[in-house]
Amino acid sequence: MVVLSLGILFSNSRSTNADPAEFLCLKSHESTSLEEMAIACYSDNGCAYVEDNKGETLRDYDVASVAAALGREKIEGIVTSSAPIMKQITGYGYGCKPLP
């Protein structure tokens, strides 16, 4: 019984340490390329995705101003796991999809 409880404890602790899911948020997901788009990103994985799709990475863009920059279209997108940012930018017409 104790062994089973420890197994459950360890499996639960591993799932909480996993990186949060990241989403690519753009005004339009019709394009298959991010070519020449300025995309804010905060993780190596997210930035690599942007670079692999020929986008311009804006690493560690100021989190406090990123939603306003997207709203004013100073930048074209963001890779984020932040639910508050995603909620805020949907009001500006952005849609978010999980990174593949």
C-alpha positions in Angstrom: 0.0 0.0 0.0 2.8 2.4 0.9 4.7 1.6 -2.3 1.6 2.4 -4.4 1.1 5.7 -2.6 4.7 6.7 -3.2 4.3 5.8 -6.9 1.3 8.0 -7.2 3.1 10.8 -5.3 6.1 10.7 -7.7 4.0 10.5 -10.8 2.0 13.6 -9.7 5.1 15.5 -8.9 6.6 14.9 -12.3 3.5 16.2 -14.1 3.6 19.5 -12.1 7.2 20.0 -13.0 6.5 19.8 -16.8 6.8 23.0 -18.8 3.4 24.6 -19.3 1.9 24.3 -22.8 2.8 27.2 -25.1 0.6 28.8 -27.6 1.2 30.8 -30.8 -1.0 33.8 -30.8 -1.6 35.7 -34.1 -4.3 37.8 -35.7 -4.6 35.2 -38.5 -3.6 31.6 -38.5 -4.2 31.4 -42.3 -0.5 31.8 -43.2 1.6 28.7 -42.8 4.8 30.8 -42.4 5.9 33.3 -39.9 8.3 34.8 -42.4 9.2 38.4 -41.6 6.8 38.5 -38.6 8.0 39.9 -35.3 7.0 37.4 -32.6 7.6 37.8 -28.9 8.9 34.6 -27.2 10.0 33.6 -23.8 11.3 30.1 -23.9 14.0 28.3 -26.0 11.3 26.0 -27.4 9.0 28.9 -28.4 11.8 31.0 -29.9 13.2 28.0 -31.9 9.7 27.4 -33.3 9.6 31.1 -34.5 13.1 30.9 -36.0 12.4 27.5 -37.7 9.4 29.2 -39.4 11.5 32.2 -40.5 10.0 34.7 -38.0 11.9 37.4 -36.2 12.2 36.4 -32.6 11.8 39.1 -29.9 13.2 37.3 -27.0 12.1 38.3 -23.5 9.9 41.1 -24.8 8.7 43.2 -21.8 5.8 41.1 -20.4 4.1 44.2 -18.9 3.8 45.9 -22.3 3.4 42.9 -24.7 -0.4 43.0 -24.8 -0.5 46.7 -25.6 2.2 46.2 -28.2 0.1 43.5 -29.9 -3.0 45.7 -29.6 -1.2 48.6 -31.4 0.3 46.0 -33.8 3.9 47.0 -33.0 4.6 43.3 -33.0 2.7 40.6 -34.9 2.4 37.8 -32.5 3.5 36.0 -29.3 4.4 32.5 -28.1 3.2 32.3 -24.6 1.9 30.1 -21.8 0.3 33.0 -20.0 -3.5 32.7 -19.7 -3.9 36.3 -18.6 -2.0 37.6 -21.7 -4.0 35.3 -24.0 -7.3 36.4 -22.5 -6.3 40.1 -22.9 -5.2 39.8 -26.5 -8.3 38.0 -27.7 -10.0 41.4 -27.3 -7.6 42.7 -29.9 -8.6 40.0 -32.4 -5.8 37.5 -31.7 -6.3 33.8 -31.7 -4.1 31.3 -30.0 -3.2 27.7 -31.1 -1.0 25.2 -29.2 2.5 24.9 -30.7 2.8 21.7 -32.7 
